[in-house]
Amino acid sequence: MKRGITIQFIPHKEISSLNSDNKIKRILKIVKENKIVILEGKLRPDEEARLIEITMKQIDRKFKGIEIASLEESVSFDFIYRIKSNLAKMLLGDKFGLSIIGPASLVKEIKKDPSKIELMMNK
């Protein structure tokens, strides 16, 4: 029986009220079910570091770790656009952007450039 790939989208409103530890627990629970998480918004740098730290402690024969990448808004040199963008960031906070988190056993590599993320999967 062939198994498909499951991608689970988590809207920002579902995790915005959670504290850092509960966000990380929610994300790890999904990833450990062999699903790829697409997170609306980004984790703060301290949350991302904590996620990696907790993941490293949980690695075993069944769970090989995670791959993670975040996509921010592309850089623009247009002055008006930068003002609008900075205003949006102040209003929206960490809702800006997109994060992809997947199990290392499923995700071979995540390539990122300023405008896109490429997700390569293991066969």
Secondary structure, 3 states (H helix, E strand, C coil): CCCCCEEEEECHHHHCCCCHHHHHHHHHHHHHCCEEEEEECCCCHHHHHHHHHHHHHHCCCCCCCEEEEEECCCCCCCHHHHHHHHHHHHHHHHHCCEEEEEECCCEEEEEEECCEEEEEECC
